[in-house]
Amino acid sequence: MSTVVEQVRRNLVAIISLVVAISSLGYNTWRNEASEGNRNIRVAGMEIIGQLAGLQQVMFFARFSPGDSRGDARTGWTHVLAVQDYAAVMPSGVMDAAAELTVVWQANSTNLAGDGGRPYEIVDAEIDSVKAATLTALAALN
């Protein structure tokens, strides 16, 4: 028994170094994973905001310049689908808002210029909802 205690005493610096190295490796791995997750959310969030701006531009043309091809609902679909794709790496609040945007766009995109502007207002409110969820997710990053 005394030989084990003696060996531990002689190698105490090596044992402490090994414990420090293993714990440092574990922390570094965890921190890298957390940083990569935050980076993914940050990039996806900024892309979502850019796609929402493009969708709003399509809406402006559809509402205020009827007949202009830049206001075509199919062009808006490319933005809506891109938002949904980017939302896949975002927190659940953003994913839910993006899914709702898809439903709202499908129901209202063909009549943005008509019905007294009500479809435009509904889609615009949903865009604001996705934008708010995205900004909240970005602000929550550490």
C-alpha positions, 0 to 999 in steps of 0.5 A: 500500500505504501508503494502506491501512495509513494508512486502517487506522491512522486507522480502528483505533478503528472497526474494533476497535469493530466487532469487539467489537460483532459478537463481543458480539452472537454471545455474547449470542445464544448466551447467550440460546439457552442460557438459554431451553433451561435455562428450558424444561428447568426448567419441564418438569422441575417439571411432570413432578414435579407430574404424578408426584405426581398419578400417585402420588395415583391409585396411593394411591387404587387401592391403599389405597381400592379402588373409589374413582373417584380411583384409576381407571387412566384418570385415571393415564393422563392423568398418564403421558401428560403426563409423556411430553409434558413429557419431550420437551423434557428430556435423553434420560435423562428421555425414556427413563425416561418411555417406560419409565413408560408401558410399566410403567403399561400393564402394571400399572395395572389391578391396583394393588390386587391381586397382593400389592401387586407391581404397585404396587411396580413402578410406584412404583419406575418413578415414582422412576426418572423423578423421579431422572432429572428431578432429575438433569437439573435439577441439571445446568443451569447 
